[in-house]
Amino acid sequence: MPEQIKKIKYFKNKVPIYMIMRDYHIHKEHVYNIWNNCKRLQQSKKYELAEILSIDKKAKLHIPNLSSIYKSIYLNKSQDK
């Protein structure tokens, strides 16, 4: 267990929470999580999941070929003349 977490746990009911937040640059919820022995997920796993979801959404989207769009626009303009 890292030294900072040990100190934060030691400060429970001894030091006001705002001082812990200020000294360790963490949010109040994180202090409570440490006091309640809640484990936090590593950010890398969260970002991997977000990346997988974005790839999955892109795969579901159908992006038309731009050359076919330009051809249809060109043909429409030439027919209007």
PDB file of N, CA, C and O in Angstrom:
ATOM      1  N   MET A   1       0.852  -1.185   0.000  1.00  0.00           N
ATOM      2  CA  MET A   1       0.000   0.000   0.000  1.00  0.00           C
ATOM      3  C   MET A   1       0.890   1.238   0.000  1.00  0.00           C
ATOM      4  O   MET A   1       1.808   1.349   0.813  1.00  0.00           O
ATOM      5  N   PRO A   2       0.616   2.163  -0.912  1.00  0.00           N
ATOM      6  CA  PRO A   2       1.454   3.365  -0.961  1.00  0.00           C
ATOM      7  C   PRO A   2       1.396   4.161   0.350  1.00  0.00           C
ATOM      8  O   PRO A   2       0.415   4.120   1.091  1.00  0.00           O
ATOM      9  N   GLU A   3       2.454   4.861   0.590  1.00  0.00           N
ATOM     10  CA  GLU A   3       2.599   5.623   1.833  1.00  0.00           C
ATOM     11  C   GLU A   3       1.513   6.695   1.990  1.00  0.00           C
ATOM     12  O   GLU A   3       1.020   6.917   3.096  1.00  0.00           O
ATOM     13  N   GLN A   4       1.144   7.348   0.909  1.00  0.00           N
ATOM     14  CA  GLN A   4       0.128   8.409   0.987  1.00  0.00           C
ATOM     15  C   GLN A   4      -1.222   7.861   1.434  1.00  0.00           C
ATOM     16  O   GLN A   4      -1.919   8.498   2.224  1.00  0.00           O
ATOM     17  N   ILE A   5      -1.593   6.696   0.940  1.00  0.00           N
ATOM     18  CA  ILE A   5      -2.875   6.104   1.327  1.00  0.00           C
ATOM     19  C   ILE A   5      -2.861   5.748   2.808  1.00  0.00           C
ATOM     20  O   ILE A   5      -3.856   5.937   3.508  1.00  0.00           O
ATOM     21  N   LYS A   6      -1.739   5.238   3.279  1.00  0.00           N
ATOM     22  CA  LYS A   6      -1.625   4.939   4.712  1.00  0.00           C
ATOM     23  C   LYS A   6      -1.816   6.197   5.548  1.00  0.00           C
ATOM     24  O   LYS A   6      -2.490   6.165   6.578  1.00  0.00           O
ATOM     25  N   LYS A   7      -1.222   7.307   5.107  1.00  0.00           N
ATOM     26  CA  LYS A   7      -1.353   8.562   5.842  1.00  0.00           C
ATOM     27  C   LYS A   7      -2.791   9.064   5.823  1.00  0.00           C
ATOM     28  O   LYS A   7      -3.308   9.521   6.843  1.00  0.00           O
ATOM     29  N   ILE A   8      -3.431   8.979   4.672  1.00  0.00           N
ATOM     30  CA  ILE A   8      -4.816   9.441   4.559  1.00  0.00           C
ATOM     31  C   ILE A   8      -5.723   8.609   5.465  1.00  0.00           C
ATOM     32  O   ILE A   8      -6.618   9.151   6.114  1.00  0.00           O
ATOM     33  N   LYS A   9      -5.499   7.312   5.510  1.00  0.00           N
ATOM     34  CA  LYS A   9      -6.289   6.460   6.405  1.00  0.00           C
ATOM     35  C   LYS A   9      -6.021   6.810   7.868  1.00  0.00           C
ATOM     36  O   LYS A   9      -6.935   6.777   8.691  1.00  0.00           O
ATOM     37  N   TYR A  10      -4.803   7.135   8.184  1.00  0.00           N
ATOM     38  CA  TYR A  10      -4.452   7.510   9.553  1.00  0.00           C
ATOM     39  C   TYR A  10      -5.152   8.809   9.962  1.00  0.00           C
ATOM     40  O   TYR A  10      -5.520   8.972  11.126  1.00  0.00           O
ATOM     41  N   PHE A  11      -5.335   9.725   9.022  1.00  0.00           N
ATOM     42  CA  PHE A  11      -5.927  11.022   9.314  1.00  0.00           C
ATOM     43  C   PHE A  11      -7.441  10.980   9.518  1.00  0.00           C
ATOM     44  O   PHE A  11      -8.036  11.985   9.907  1.00  0.00           O
ATOM     45  N   LYS A  12      -8.062   9.846   9.263  1.00  0.00           N
ATOM     46  CA  LYS A  12      -9.516   9.749   9.388  1.00  0.00           C
ATOM     47  C   LYS A  12      -9.937  10.117  10.813  1.00  0.00           C
ATOM     48  O   LYS A  12      -9.416   9.573  11.786  1.00  0.00           O
ATOM     49  N   ASN A  13     -10.879  11.042  10.918  1.00  0.00           N
ATOM     50  CA  ASN A  13     -11.417  11.557  12.188  1.00  0.00           C
ATOM     51  C   ASN A  13     -10.382  12.311  13.019  1.00  0.00           C
ATOM     52  O   ASN A  13     -10.616  12.591  14.195  1.00  0.00           O
ATOM     53  N   LYS A  14      -9.242  12.642  12.418  1.00  0.00           N
ATOM     54  CA  LYS A  14      -8.208  13.403  13.128  1.00  0.00           C
ATOM     55  C   LYS A  14      -7.944  14.748  12.469  1.00  0.00           C
ATOM     56  O   LYS A  14      -7.579  15.718  13.134  1.00  0.00           O
ATOM     57  N   VAL A  15      -8.132  14.793  11.150  1.00  0.00           N
ATOM     58  CA  VAL A  15      -7.830  15.999  10.369  1.00  0.00           C
ATOM     59  C   VAL A  15      -9.054  16.309   9.516  1.00  0.00           C
ATOM     60  O   VAL A  15      -9.667  15.389   8.975  1.00  0.00           O
ATOM     61  N   PRO A  16      -9.426  17.582   9.383  1.00  0.00           N
ATOM     62  CA  PRO A  16     -10.558  17.923   8.500  1.00  0.00           C
ATOM     63  C   PRO A  16     -10.284  17.491   7.062  1.00  0.00           C
ATOM     64  O   PRO A  16      -9.154  17.539   6.578  1.00  0.00           O
ATOM     65  N   ILE A  17     -11.348  17.072   6.406  1.00  0.00           N
ATOM     66  CA  ILE A  17     -11.207  16.523   5.055  1.00  0.00           C
ATOM     67  C   ILE A  17     -10.647  17.552   4.070  1.00  0.00           C
ATOM     68  O   ILE A  17      -9.910  17.197   3.151  1.00  0.00           O
ATOM     69  N   TYR A  18     -10.999  18.831   4.265  1.00  0.00           N
ATOM     70  CA  TYR A  18     -10.502  19.838   3.317  1.00  0.00           C
ATOM     71  C   TYR A  18      -8.976  19.944   3.360  1.00  0.00           C
ATOM     72  O   TYR A  18      -8.350  20.281   2.355  1.00  0.00           O
ATOM     73  N   MET A  19      -8.379  19.658   4.513  1.00  0.00           N
ATOM     74  CA  MET A  19      -6.912  19.707   4.599  1.00  0.00           C
ATOM     75  C   MET A  19      -6.284  18.541   3.831  1.00  0.00           C
ATOM     76  O   MET A  19      -5.242  18.698   3.194  1.00  0.00           O
ATOM     77  N   ILE A  20      -6.914  17.391   3.896  1.00  0.00           N
ATOM     78  CA  ILE A  20      -6.416  16.236   3.134  1.00  0.00           C
ATOM     79  C   ILE A  20      -6.559  16.519   1.646  1.00  0.00           C
ATOM     80  O   ILE A  20      -5.651  16.243   0.861  1.00  0.00           O
ATOM     81  N   MET A  21      -7.705  17.072   1.265  1.00  0.00           N
ATOM     82  CA  MET A  21      -7.927  17.402  -0.147  1.00  0.00           C
ATOM     83  C   MET A  21      -6.874  18.388  -0.636  1.00  0.00           C
ATOM     84  O   MET A  21      -6.334  18.236  -1.732  1.00  0.00           O
ATOM     85  N   ARG A  22      -6.590  19.382   0.166  1.00  0.00           N
ATOM     86  CA  ARG A  22      -5.621  20.417  -0.209  1.00  0.00           C
ATOM     87  C   ARG A  22      -4.206  19.853  -0.293  1.00  0.00           C
ATOM     88  O   ARG A  22      -3.483  20.109  -1.256  1.00  0.00           O
ATOM     89  N   ASP A  23      -3.818  19.084   0.723  1.00  0.00           N
ATOM     90  CA  ASP A  23      -2.441  18.589   0.789  1.00  0.00           C
ATOM     91  C   ASP A  23      -2.141  17.496  -0.235  1.00  0.00           C
ATOM     92  O   ASP A  23      -1.019  17.405  -0.734  1.00  0.00           O
ATOM     93  N   TYR A  24      -3.143  16.664  -0.553  1.00  0.00           N
ATOM     94  CA  TYR A  24      -2.915  15.545  -1.463  1.00  0.00           C
ATOM     95  C   TYR A  24      -3.523  15.770  -2.843  1.00  0.00           C
ATOM     96  O   TYR A  24      -3.411  14.912  -3.718  1.00  0.00           O
ATOM     97  N   HIS A  25      -4.161  16.915  -3.042  1.00  0.00           N
ATOM     98  CA  HIS A  25      -4.727  17.287  -4.350  1.00  0.00           C
ATOM     99  C   HIS A  25      -5.680  16.219  -4.874  1.00  0.00           C
ATOM    100  O   HIS A  25      -5.565  15.780  -6.018  1.00  0.00           O
ATOM    101  N   ILE A  26      -6.618  15.807  -4.029  1.00  0.00           N
ATOM    102  CA  ILE A  26      -7.615  14.819  -4.438  1.00  0.00           C
ATOM    103  C   ILE A  26      -9.001  15.331  -4.071  1.00  0.00           C
ATOM    104  O   ILE A  26      -9.145  16.212  -3.224  1.00  0.00           O
ATOM    105  N   HIS A  27     -10.021  14.766  -4.719  1.00  0.00           N
ATOM    106  CA  HIS A  27     -11.408  15.149  -4.458  1.00  0.00           C
ATOM    107  C   HIS A  27     -11.914  14.482  -3.185  1.00  0.00           C
ATOM    108  O   HIS A  27     -11.376  13.478  -2.718  1.00  0.00           O
ATOM    109  N   LYS A  28     -12.955  15.073  -2.653  1.00  0.00           N
ATOM    110  CA  LYS A  28     -13.556  14.575  -1.418  1.00  0.00           C
ATOM    111  C   LYS A  28     -14.009  13.120  -1.568  1.00  0.00           C
ATOM    112  O   LYS A  28     -13.827  12.313  -0.655  1.00  0.00           O
ATOM    113  N   GLU A  29     -14.594  12.789  -2.712  1.00  0.00           N
ATOM    114  CA  GLU A  29     -15.071  11.416  -2.938  1.00  0.00           C
ATOM    115  C   GLU A  29     -13.923  10.412  -2.877  1.00  0.00           C
ATOM    116  O   GLU A  29     -14.087   9.296  -2.384  1.00  0.00           O
ATOM    117  N   HIS A  30     -12.769  10.816  -3.380  1.00  0.00           N
ATOM    118  CA  HIS A  30     -11.614   9.925  -3.349  1.00  0.00           C
ATOM    119  C   HIS A  30     -11.145   9.696  -1.915  1.00  0.00           C
ATOM    120  O   HIS A  30     -10.739   8.589  -1.563  1.00  0.00           O
ATOM    121  N   VAL A  31     -11.200  10.727  -1.097  1.00  0.00           N
ATOM    122  CA  VAL A  31     -10.834  10.572   0.317  1.00  0.00           C
ATOM    123  C   VAL A  31     -11.767   9.568   0.971  1.00  0.00           C
ATOM    124  O   VAL A  31     -11.316   8.669   1.681  1.00  0.00           O
ATOM    125  N   TYR A  32     -13.077   9.717   0.734  1.00  0.00           N
ATOM    126  CA  TYR A  32     -14.037   8.770   1.302  1.00  0.00           C
ATOM    127  C   TYR A  32     -13.794   7.354   0.793  1.00  0.00           C
ATOM    128  O   TYR A  32     -13.909   6.391   1.550  1.00  0.00           O
ATOM    129  N   ASN A  33     -13.461   7.230  -0.484  1.00  0.00           N
ATOM    130  CA  ASN A  33     -13.168   5.901  -1.037  1.00  0.00           C
ATOM    131  C   ASN A  33     -11.967   5.266  -0.340  1.00  0.00           C
ATOM    132  O   ASN A  33     -11.973   4.069  -0.053  1.00  0.00           O
ATOM    133  N   ILE A  34     -10.959   6.052  -0.076  1.00  0.00           N
ATOM    134  CA  ILE A  34      -9.775   5.524   0.622  1.00  0.00           C
ATOM    135  C   ILE A  34     -10.151   5.112   2.039  1.00  0.00           C
ATOM    136  O   ILE A  34      -9.741   4.049   2.505  1.00  0.00           O
ATOM    137  N   TRP A  35     -10.926   5.945   2.727  1.00  0.00           N
ATOM    138  CA  TRP A  35     -11.336   5.623   4.090  1.00  0.00           C
ATOM    139  C   TRP A  35     -12.206   4.367   4.143  1.00  0.00           C
ATOM    140  O   TRP A  35     -12.153   3.613   5.115  1.00  0.00           O
ATOM    141  N   ASN A  36     -13.004   4.145   3.102  1.00  0.00           N
ATOM    142  CA  ASN A  36     -13.909   2.993   3.071  1.00  0.00           C
ATOM    143  C   ASN A  36     -13.287   1.779   2.386  1.00  0.00           C
ATOM    144  O   ASN A  36     -13.974   0.790   2.130  1.00  0.00           O
ATOM    145  N   ASN A  37     -11.997   1.850   2.091  1.00  0.00           N
ATOM    146  CA  ASN A  37     -11.248   0.758   1.451  1.00  0.00           C
ATOM    147  C   ASN A  37     -11.798   0.380   0.078  1.00  0.00           C
ATOM    148  O   ASN A  37     -11.723  -0.782  -0.321  1.00  0.00           O
ATOM    149  N   CYS A  38     -12.343   1.343  -0.640  1.00  0.00           N
ATOM    150  CA  CYS A  38     -12.832   1.091  -2.000  1.00  0.00           C
ATOM    151  C   CYS A  38     -11.651   1.118  -2.955  1.00  0.00           C
ATOM    152  O   CYS A  38     -10.789   1.992  -2.865  1.00  0.00           O
ATOM    153  N   LYS A  39     -11.615   0.175  -3.853  1.00  0.00           N
ATOM    154  CA  LYS A  39     -10.555   0.117  -4.850  1.00  0.00           C
ATOM    155  C   LYS A  39     -10.977   0.917  -6.066  1.00  0.00           C
ATOM    156  O   LYS A  39     -12.137   0.878  -6.476  1.00  0.00           O
ATOM    157  N   ARG A  40     -10.032   1.642  -6.641  1.00  0.00           N
ATOM    158  CA  ARG A  40     -10.291   2.419  -7.857  1.00  0.00           C
ATOM    159  C   ARG A  40      -9.760   1.658  -9.059  1.00  0.00           C
ATOM    160  O   ARG A  40      -8.724   0.998  -8.983  1.00  0.00           O
ATOM    161  N   LEU A  41     -10.484   1.758 -10.172  1.00  0.00           N
ATOM    162  CA  LEU A  41     -10.007   1.165 -11.414  1.00  0.00           C
ATOM    163  C   LEU A  41      -8.863   1.995 -11.965  1.00  0.00           C
ATOM    164  O   LEU A  41      -8.834   3.216 -11.814  1.00  0.00           O
ATOM    165  N   GLN A  42      -7.943   1.332 -12.593  1.00  0.00           N
ATOM    166  CA  GLN A  42      -6.850   2.049 -13.234  1.00  0.00           C
ATOM    167  C   GLN A  42      -7.395   2.782 -14.450  1.00  0.00           C
ATOM    168  O   GLN A  42      -8.265   2.270 -15.155  1.00  0.00           O
ATOM    169  N   GLN A  43      -6.885   3.969 -14.689  1.00  0.00           N
ATOM    170  CA  GLN A  43      -7.378   4.761 -15.808  1.00  0.00           C
ATOM    171  C   GLN A  43      -7.124   4.086 -17.137  1.00  0.00           C
ATOM    172  O   GLN A  43      -7.924   4.224 -18.063  1.00  0.00           O
ATOM    173  N   SER A  44      -6.030   3.360 -17.250  1.00  0.00           N
ATOM    174  CA  SER A  44      -5.714   2.741 -18.539  1.00  0.00           C
ATOM    175  C   SER A  44      -6.818   1.776 -18.954  1.00  0.00           C
ATOM    176  O   SER A  44      -7.149   1.704 -20.138  1.00  0.00           O
ATOM    177  N   LYS A  45      -7.390   1.041 -18.024  1.00  0.00           N
ATOM    178  CA  LYS A  45      -8.465   0.119 -18.370  1.00  0.00           C
ATOM    179  C   LYS A  45      -9.704   0.875 -18.809  1.00  0.00           C
ATOM    180  O   LYS A  45     -10.399   0.453 -19.733  1.00  0.00           O
ATOM    181  N   LYS A  46      -9.982   1.987 -18.155  1.00  0.00           N
ATOM    182  CA  LYS A  46     -11.144   2.790 -18.524  1.00  0.00           C
ATOM    183  C   LYS A  46     -10.969   3.307 -19.948  1.00  0.00           C
ATOM    184  O   LYS A  46     -11.911   3.280 -20.739  1.00  0.00           O
ATOM    185  N   TYR A  47      -9.760   3.779 -20.278  1.00  0.00           N
ATOM    186  CA  TYR A  47      -9.517   4.302 -21.615  1.00  0.00           C
ATOM    187  C   TYR A  47      -9.538   3.202 -22.662  1.00  0.00           C
ATOM    188  O   TYR A  47      -9.968   3.437 -23.791  1.00  0.00           O
ATOM    189  N   GLU A  48      -9.082   2.001 -22.308  1.00  0.00           N
ATOM    190  CA  GLU A  48      -9.148   0.895 -23.251  1.00  0.00           C
ATOM    191  C   GLU A  48     -10.596   0.577 -23.584  1.00  0.00           C
ATOM    192  O   GLU A  48     -10.925   0.329 -24.744  1.00  0.00           O
ATOM    193  N   LEU A  49     -11.462   0.582 -22.581  1.00  0.00           N
ATOM    194  CA  LEU A  49     -12.870   0.311 -22.818  1.00  0.00           C
ATOM    195  C   LEU A  49     -13.478   1.382 -23.716  1.00  0.00           C
ATOM    196  O   LEU A  49     -14.229   1.067 -24.640  1.00  0.00           O
ATOM    197  N   ALA A  50     -13.156   2.645 -23.448  1.00  0.00           N
ATOM    198  CA  ALA A  50     -13.670   3.737 -24.274  1.00  0.00           C
ATOM    199  C   ALA A  50     -13.192   3.592 -25.717  1.00  0.00           C
ATOM    200  O   ALA A  50     -13.945   3.853 -26.655  1.00  0.00           O
ATOM    201  N   GLU A  51     -11.955   3.182 -25.889  1.00  0.00           N
ATOM    202  CA  GLU A  51     -11.415   3.001 -27.245  1.00  0.00           C
ATOM    203  C   GLU A  51     -12.131   1.864 -27.956  1.00  0.00           C
ATOM    204  O   GLU A  51     -12.451   1.983 -29.139  1.00  0.00           O
ATOM    205  N   ILE A  52     -12.384   0.775 -27.263  1.00  0.00           N
ATOM    206  CA  ILE A  52     -13.084  -0.359 -27.867  1.00  0.00           C
ATOM    207  C   ILE A  52     -14.484   0.055 -28.285  1.00  0.00           C
ATOM    208  O   ILE A  52     -14.940  -0.298 -29.372  1.00  0.00           O
ATOM    209  N   LEU A  53     -15.170   0.803 -27.423  1.00  0.00           N
ATOM    210  CA  LEU A  53     -16.519   1.242 -27.753  1.00  0.00           C
ATOM    211  C   LEU A  53     -16.529   2.174 -28.952  1.00  0.00           C
ATOM    212  O   LEU A  53     -17.422   2.079 -29.794  1.00  0.00           O
ATOM    213  N   SER A  54     -15.553   3.076 -29.049  1.00  0.00           N
ATOM    214  CA  SER A  54     -15.527   4.000 -30.177  1.00  0.00           C
ATOM    215  C   SER A  54     -15.229   3.256 -31.477  1.00  0.00           C
ATOM    216  O   SER A  54     -15.790   3.592 -32.520  1.00  0.00           O
ATOM    217  N   ILE A  55     -14.366   2.266 -31.430  1.00  0.00           N
ATOM    218  CA  ILE A  55     -14.071   1.473 -32.629  1.00  0.00           C
ATOM    219  C   ILE A  55     -15.307   0.705 -33.059  1.00  0.00           C
ATOM    220  O   ILE A  55     -15.603   0.604 -34.250  1.00  0.00           O
ATOM    221  N   ASP A  56     -16.035   0.157 -32.074  1.00  0.00           N
ATOM    222  CA  ASP A  56     -17.244  -0.595 -32.367  1.00  0.00           C
ATOM    223  C   ASP A  56     -18.295   0.303 -33.023  1.00  0.00           C
ATOM    224  O   ASP A  56     -18.970  -0.123 -33.960  1.00  0.00           O
ATOM    225  N   LYS A  57     -18.441   1.540 -32.541  1.00  0.00           N
ATOM    226  CA  LYS A  57     -19.408   2.469 -33.130  1.00  0.00           C
ATOM    227  C   LYS A  57     -19.009   2.840 -34.548  1.00  0.00           C
ATOM    228  O   LYS A  57     -19.867   2.943 -35.424  1.00  0.00           O
ATOM    229  N   LYS A  58     -17.712   3.043 -34.788  1.00  0.00           N
ATOM    230  CA  LYS A  58     -17.246   3.400 -36.126  1.00  0.00           C
ATOM    231  C   LYS A  58     -17.493   2.253 -37.097  1.00  0.00           C
ATOM    232  O   LYS A  58     -17.811   2.476 -38.266  1.00  0.00           O
ATOM    233  N   ALA A  59     -17.346   1.027 -36.607  1.00  0.00           N
ATOM    234  CA  ALA A  59     -17.560  -0.129 -37.473  1.00  0.00           C
ATOM    235  C   ALA A  59     -19.025  -0.228 -37.889  1.00  0.00           C
ATOM    236  O   ALA A  59     -19.328  -0.670 -38.996  1.00  0.00           O
ATOM    237  N   LYS A  60     -19.925   0.180 -37.010  1.00  0.00           N
ATOM    238  CA  LYS A  60     -21.350   0.106 -37.321  1.00  0.00           C
ATOM    239  C   LYS A  60     -21.789   1.197 -38.287  1.00  0.00           C
ATOM    240  O   LYS A  60     -22.776   1.029 -39.004  1.00  0.00           O
ATOM    241  N   LEU A  61     -21.070   2.306 -38.312  1.00  0.00           N
ATOM    242  CA  LEU A  61     -21.422   3.398 -39.214  1.00  0.00           C
ATOM    243  C   LEU A  61     -21.006   3.062 -40.637  1.00  0.00           C
ATOM    244  O   LEU A  61     -19.929   2.514 -40.867  1.00  0.00           O
ATOM    245  N   HIS A  62     -21.858   3.391 -41.575  1.00  0.00           N
ATOM    246  CA  HIS A  62     -21.503   3.196 -42.977  1.00  0.00           C
ATOM    247  C   HIS A  62     -21.103   4.548 -43.550  1.00  0.00           C
ATOM    248  O   HIS A  62     -21.923   5.462 -43.634  1.00  0.00           O
ATOM    249  N   ILE A  63     -19.866   4.668 -43.935  1.00  0.00           N
ATOM    250  CA  ILE A  63     -19.369   5.910 -44.517  1.00  0.00           C
ATOM    251  C   ILE A  63     -19.244   5.694 -46.019  1.00  0.00           C
ATOM    252  O   ILE A  63     -18.443   4.871 -46.463  1.00  0.00           O
ATOM    253  N   PRO A  64     -20.034   6.431 -46.808  1.00  0.00           N
ATOM    254  CA  PRO A  64     -19.999   6.225 -48.256  1.00  0.00           C
ATOM    255  C   PRO A  64     -18.683   6.690 -48.864  1.00  0.00           C
ATOM    256  O   PRO A  64     -17.963   7.510 -48.294  1.00  0.00           O
ATOM    257  N   ASN A  65     -18.402   6.153 -50.010  1.00  0.00           N
ATOM    258  CA  ASN A  65     -17.200   6.519 -50.745  1.00  0.00           C
ATOM    259  C   ASN A  65     -17.372   7.946 -51.276  1.00  0.00           C
ATOM    260  O   ASN A  65     -18.373   8.251 -51.925  1.00  0.00           O
ATOM    261  N   LEU A  66     -16.413   8.805 -51.003  1.00  0.00           N
ATOM    262  CA  LEU A  66     -16.528  10.203 -51.400  1.00  0.00           C
ATOM    263  C   LEU A  66     -16.547  10.381 -52.912  1.00  0.00           C
ATOM    264  O   LEU A  66     -17.203  11.294 -53.413  1.00  0.00           O
ATOM    265  N   SER A  67     -15.846   9.535 -53.644  1.00  0.00           N
ATOM    266  CA  SER A  67     -15.815   9.691 -55.097  1.00  0.00           C
ATOM    267  C   SER A  67     -17.206   9.489 -55.689  1.00  0.00           C
ATOM    268  O   SER A  67     -17.562  10.160 -56.658  1.00  0.00           O
ATOM    269  N   SER A  68     -17.996   8.582 -55.130  1.00  0.00           N
ATOM    270  CA  SER A  68     -19.351   8.390 -55.638  1.00  0.00           C
ATOM    271  C   SER A  68     -20.227   9.598 -55.337  1.00  0.00           C
ATOM    272  O   SER A  68     -21.114   9.931 -56.124  1.00  0.00           O
ATOM    273  N   ILE A  69     -19.991  10.249 -54.220  1.00  0.00           N
ATOM    274  CA  ILE A  69     -20.750  11.465 -53.893  1.00  0.00           C
ATOM    275  C   ILE A  69     -20.394  12.573 -54.870  1.00  0.00           C
ATOM    276  O   ILE A  69     -21.280  13.261 -55.377  1.00  0.00           O
ATOM    277  N   TYR A  70     -19.102  12.753 -55.141  1.00  0.00           N
ATOM    278  CA  TYR A  70     -18.686  13.791 -56.081  1.00  0.00           C
ATOM    279  C   TYR A  70     -19.227  13.520 -57.481  1.00  0.00           C
ATOM    280  O   TYR A  70     -19.617  14.447 -58.190  1.00  0.00           O
ATOM    281  N   LYS A  71     -19.251  12.247 -57.878  1.00  0.00           N
ATOM    282  CA  LYS A  71     -19.785  11.903 -59.202  1.00  0.00           C
ATOM    283  C   LYS A  71     -21.268  12.257 -59.294  1.00  0.00           C
ATOM    284  O   LYS A  71     -21.720  12.797 -60.304  1.00  0.00           O
ATOM    285  N   SER A  72     -22.018  11.955 -58.247  1.00  0.00           N
ATOM    286  CA  SER A  72     -23.453  12.243 -58.289  1.00  0.00           C
ATOM    287  C   SER A  72     -23.703  13.749 -58.312  1.00  0.00           C
ATOM    288  O   SER A  72     -24.620  14.211 -58.991  1.00  0.00           O
ATOM    289  N   ILE A  73     -22.911  14.510 -57.587  1.00  0.00           N
ATOM    290  CA  ILE A  73     -23.054  15.971 -57.606  1.00  0.00           C
ATOM    291  C   ILE A  73     -22.724  16.505 -58.991  1.00  0.00           C
ATOM    292  O   ILE A  73     -23.433  17.364 -59.516  1.00  0.00           O
ATOM    293  N   TYR A  74     -21.646  15.994 -59.584  1.00  0.00           N
ATOM    294  CA  TYR A  74     -21.232  16.443 -60.919  1.00  0.00           C
ATOM    295  C   TYR A  74     -22.305  16.115 -61.955  1.00  0.00           C
ATOM    296  O   TYR A  74     -22.610  16.941 -62.815  1.00  0.00           O
ATOM    297  N   LEU A  75     -22.878  14.913 -61.875  1.00  0.00           N
ATOM    298  CA  LEU A  75     -23.903  14.507 -62.827  1.00  0.00           C
ATOM    299  C   LEU A  75     -25.158  15.362 -62.664  1.00  0.00           C
ATOM    300  O   LEU A  75     -25.791  15.730 -63.654  1.00  0.00           O
ATOM    301  N   ASN A  76     -25.514  15.676 -61.437  1.00  0.00           N
ATOM    302  CA  ASN A  76     -26.700  16.514 -61.200  1.00  0.00           C
ATOM    303  C   ASN A  76     -26.500  17.910 -61.754  1.00  0.00           C
ATOM    304  O   ASN A  76     -27.419  18.491 -62.331  1.00  0.00           O
ATOM    305  N   LYS A  77     -25.291  18.455 -61.579  1.00  0.00           N
ATOM    306  CA  LYS A  77     -25.024  19.800 -62.103  1.00  0.00           C
ATOM    307  C   LYS A  77     -25.039  19.813 -63.626  1.00  0.00           C
ATOM    308  O   LYS A  77     -25.543  20.751 -64.244  1.00  0.00           O
ATOM    309  N   SER A  78     -24.489  18.780 -64.217  1.00  0.00           N
ATOM    310  CA  SER A  78     -24.444  18.744 -65.684  1.00  0.00           C
ATOM    311  C   SER A  78     -25.828  18.540 -66.267  1.00  0.00           C
ATOM    312  O   SER A  78     -26.091  19.011 -67.373  1.00  0.00           O
ATOM    313  N   GLN A  79     -26.723  17.859 -65.570  1.00  0.00           N
ATOM    314  CA  GLN A  79     -28.084  17.667 -66.052  1.00  0.00           C
ATOM    315  C   GLN A  79     -28.899  18.952 -65.945  1.00  0.00           C
ATOM    316  O   GLN A  79     -29.808  19.187 -66.742  1.00  0.00           O
ATOM    317  N   ASP A  80     -28.566  19.787 -64.949  1.00  0.00           N
ATOM    318  CA  ASP A  80     -29.285  21.051 -64.772  1.00  0.00           C
ATOM    319  C   ASP A  80     -28.985  22.035 -65.912  1.00  0.00           C
ATOM    320  O   ASP A  80     -29.799  22.927 -66.155  1.00  0.00           O
ATOM    321  N   LYS A  81     -27.890  21.917 -66.599  1.00  0.00           N
ATOM    322  CA  LYS A  81     -27.493  22.873 -67.653  1.00  0.00           C
ATOM    323  C   LYS A  81     -28.253  22.692 -68.897  1.00  0.00           C
ATOM    324  O   LYS A  81     -28.031  23.418 -69.866  1.00  0.00           O
TER     325      LYS A  81
END
